Amino acid sequence: MAQTPLNMASRLLLLVAPLCLLAACNSGTQEELSTATPQPAEGLLETQYEEAVRVILDTDLGIDVDDAGALAVLHALADKGEARILATVANVNDPHAPGALDAINTYYGRPNIPVGRNPRKQFSVATPWWREHHPRFVKDLDLQFPEDTSIYNLKTAVSVYRKALAAQPDGSVTVISIGFMPNLADLMASGSDSYSSLSGMALIRRKVKRLVVMGGTYPGSDRDLYLKGALDISPSPAIRVINDWPTTIVFTAGNVCGGISTGQTLASRTPRSNPVRAAYTLFFNKEGVGRDSWDLCSVLYAVRGLSHPGDGTYFAGSETGRHLTLNMDGVSAWRTPSDPLHKRLVRVMSSSTIAAKLEALVTKAPAN
Ligand SMILES: [Ca+2]
């Protein structure tokens, strides 16, 4: 994919802006962090400990490496009995992405978690295109670690979604989107099949409790990479999801945990057989380097909610009164009036404290 100065500048802006915000370059965000009241907005999950949270993870693993860290966090929480991973699906088209997901699932003792592929012809080679060093670490993970996914007989993400959702109790599933949204839009547009007689919209409405999205930065005056769909890809799938998804959507924007580095101790605390460690090492071409925790915080919130006993309060709900919009230029904005389905998360725990808690989860040894 052609690298242009504009592309690089856009990406850098997207990466730097959240860092700047959290580093007190912008007093508004600092104020938001310090004054946010840890009271859940209506519809936000506060705590849920009685039963494991049933999760489907939709990821652009390969474009960045925090997705690998996020999946490690999800497995660590599953090992603690807090999450049950129903499926992991790729929203990039790279034929090695599903195998890479399966390699991580297999390392954590869950080789039979269904994986799905994105059939749309975008990101057929999933690399961090905006950097000078752009490894295709999903290929390394697929080919060099134990997994049993064949690139030739994989189901589409929509098929995996429909099968998983149909088998679950009503209103029980949390969907986590830490990448692009074509799979979700395709699920919404899907019709009845062998798994369910329901349309995609009816199936979502019946089975899904909430959608947690990494995206939707507030105040959001620039292009949102993940909501737009990146580069020259149309933002229309994300627009469809944002406008019409029939359950609560909680936006865990990039500035919630941007600038919080995790994964730097994978090389010193986990074995070489850990594909998550390999992903971080390949991403940086060096051991011992951490990455921002955008996707990790989305998973942490999706499973644990706003707080957890012993850890304290991680997040709070935002003020109500706005809904997220996305236009065809990929520019997102929070506007009035409110939409009861659109919620926004803010972080109240300090960067260093939440970083330590995430790092412990990322490096936790598999239980099985
Ligand atoms: Ca991601």
Boltz pocket constraint, residues with backbone or C-beta under 6 A from the ligand:
constraints:
  - pocket:
      binder: B
      contacts: [[A, 59], [A, 60], [A, 61], [A, 64], [A, 66], [A, 67], [A, 178], [A, 179], [A, 295]]
      max_distance: 6.0
